[in-house]
């Protein structure tokens, strides 16, 4: 049973924007802090943004001021708005709980290239 489904990735030019979405099952999402994670080629996956069930957010320094995480509790969905993208943002992006992570989804690939 698929419980995390990421979407919205693609090829974008430097300076462009993308909005990622993650649909989660209620058992994963409800009342839980959620996070977006990134795995760049040849690197380990790491959290870049998180949001509590009440909407408080936290960001890695590398994306602060550029990316915005949000959530729609009625839709069990978490979003990542990514602006002013750079080639170094190329990665596969995943969502999951911020703690007590569930099984990973397939992720969504973001490629920033001219």
C-alpha positions as CSV (number, residue, x, y, z in Angstrom):
1,X,0.0,0.0,0.0
2,X,1.5,3.3,-1.2
3,X,1.5,5.8,1.6
4,X,3.6,8.7,0.4
5,X,3.3,10.0,-3.2
6,X,5.5,12.9,-4.3
7,X,4.9,14.8,-7.5
8,X,5.7,18.1,-9.2
9,X,9.3,17.6,-10.1
10,X,10.8,18.1,-13.5
11,X,13.3,20.0,-15.6
12,X,13.6,23.7,-14.9
13,X,16.0,26.4,-15.9
14,X,18.2,28.1,-13.3
15,X,16.2,30.9,-11.6
16,X,12.9,29.0,-12.2
17,X,10.4,27.7,-9.7
18,X,8.7,24.5,-8.9
19,X,6.0,23.4,-6.4
20,X,6.3,19.9,-5.1
21,X,3.4,18.1,-3.6
22,X,3.3,15.1,-1.3
23,X,0.0,13.2,-0.7
24,X,0.2,11.1,2.4
25,X,-2.0,8.6,4.0
26,X,-3.8,9.8,7.1
27,X,-1.9,7.3,9.3
28,X,1.3,9.0,8.4
29,X,0.2,12.6,8.2
30,X,-2.4,13.3,10.9
31,X,-1.0,15.2,13.8
32,X,2.6,14.7,12.7
33,X,5.4,17.0,11.8
34,X,6.3,16.4,8.1
35,X,9.5,17.1,6.3
36,X,10.9,17.4,2.8
37,X,14.1,15.6,2.2
38,X,16.6,15.8,-0.7
39,X,19.1,13.3,-2.1
40,X,21.5,14.8,-4.6
41,X,23.5,12.5,-6.9
42,X,26.2,10.7,-4.9
43,X,25.0,12.2,-1.6
44,X,23.0,11.0,1.4
45,X,19.4,11.9,1.8
46,X,18.8,14.7,4.3
47,X,16.0,16.9,5.6
48,X,15.8,20.4,4.1
49,X,12.5,21.6,5.6
50,X,9.9,20.6,8.2
51,X,6.5,21.7,9.3
52,X,4.6,20.8,12.5
53,X,1.0,19.9,12.5
54,X,0.3,23.5,13.7
55,X,2.3,25.0,10.9
56,X,5.6,26.0,12.5
57,X,8.4,25.6,10.0
58,X,12.1,25.0,10.0
59,X,14.6,25.1,7.2
60,X,18.1,24.0,6.5
61,X,20.4,27.0,5.9
62,X,20.9,25.9,2.3
63,X,17.3,26.5,1.4
64,X,16.2,29.2,3.9
65,X,14.6,32.2,2.1
66,X,14.3,30.2,-1.1
67,X,12.1,27.3,-0.3
68,X,8.7,27.3,1.6
69,X,7.1,24.3,3.1
70,X,3.4,24.3,3.8
71,X,0.6,21.8,4.4
72,X,-3.1,21.2,3.9
73,X,-4.3,19.1,6.8
74,X,-7.7,18.6,5.2
75,X,-6.0,17.0,2.2
76,X,-3.2,15.2,4.0
77,X,-0.8,17.0,1.7
78,X,2.5,18.8,2.2
79,X,4.0,21.2,-0.3
80,X,7.4,22.6,-1.1
81,X,7.6,25.8,-3.1
82,X,11.0,26.2,-4.6
83,X,12.1,29.5,-6.0
84,X,15.2,30.8,-7.6
85,X,16.4,27.3,-8.3
86,X,20.1,26.6,-8.9
87,X,21.8,23.6,-10.5
88,X,22.9,22.5,-7.1
89,X,19.3,21.9,-6.2
90,X,19.2,19.1,-8.6
91,X,18.1,16.0,-6.6
92,X,15.4,13.6,-5.9
93,X,13.0,15.1,-3.3
94,X,11.1,13.0,-0.8
95,X,8.6,13.7,1.9
96,X,8.2,11.8,5.1
97,X,7.5,12.4,8.8
98,X,10.1,14.7,10.4
99,X,10.5,12.0,13.1
100,X,9.6,8.3,13.2
101,X,9.8,8.1,9.4
102,X,7.6,5.8,7.5
103,X,8.5,3.8,4.4
104,X,9.8,6.1,1.7
105,X,7.9,6.9,-1.4
106,X,9.4,7.0,-4.9
107,X,10.4,10.7,-4.7
108,X,10.1,13.3,-7.4
109,X,13.2,14.2,-9.5
110,X,14.1,17.9,-9.9
111,X,16.7,18.8,-12.5
112,X,17.9,22.4,-12.7
113,X,19.7,22.9,-15.9
114,X,19.9,25.3,-18.8
